[in-house]
Amino acid sequence: MEKWEAAYVAGIIDGEGSITLTRMHEKEHRRPCITIASTDKELLIYIQSLTRGIIINKKNIYLFKLCERVKDGFNKYLNNFNV
């Protein structure tokens, strides 16, 4: 990921997204998740091509979600946004 792409994605996360600690299953440790909500599917497809993750269709809005099990795997993505 180029520096300008990381800055762009960081701005999208700051404006339209969130970073949370989420449990996927009841007896599981929390894991970090990045979620971005948008009506622009092309934007989320672009972000998905830079990172990975899934896109979920919720009626008239799309959600991009990236969750990591291992802390080190998530740090790899956060280091890309260190601009």
N, C-alpha and C positions, 0 to 999 in steps of 0.2 A: 504494500500500500504506500503510495506516495504521500509526502507530508501534507500537500494541499487536500488530498482525499481524506486523510485522517482528520484534518481541521474541519472539513465539510461535514463528515459523519458526526464528529463531536458536537458541532452546532445543531445538527438535526436531533441528536439525543438530548441536548440541553433544552431545545425549544419544544420538541414534540414527544420526547421519550422519558424513560425513567430507568434507574438502576436500582434493583431491589435484591433482597435475600429471600428466596422462595423455597418452600418445601414442595417437592413433586409428589411425595408419598408421606403418609402420616409419621412413620417411624424413621424417617430419613433426616440427615443433617441438612441444614439450609444450604442453598447454592446460589451464587450470584447470577442474576438474569438482567439482560438489557431488553427493554420492550419499547417499540416505537409504534404509535398509532397514526395512520394517515389514510386519506381518501385517494391518494396518488399511488397506485400499485407499482408504477414504473420506478418511482423513487425507492420503494422497498426492495424491488428486484435488484436495483443497482447496489444498494447497501448489502444485500445478501451475496452478491457476486464478489464484494470486497472482503467479507468476513465469512459467514455461513449462517445457519439458523433456518428458521421456518417462517413462512408467511401464512397467516390464518385469515380467512374471510369471515367477518362478522357483519352480516346484513350489508350496510353501505359503507363500512369502514374496514380497512385491512390492518392487521397487527403483525409486526415483525418481532420475532422472539429469538433470543440467543441466550441459552443457559449452559453453564459448564458444571460438571461434577467436581473436577479437581481445581483447586485454587490456582495452581500454576498455569493451567490452560487458560483461565480467564485473565490472568495477569498478562499473558502474551497479547491478548486483544487490547487491554487497557494501555499497554506500552506503545501500541501503534498510535494512540490518541495523545501521546505525550508530545505536544507541539510547542 
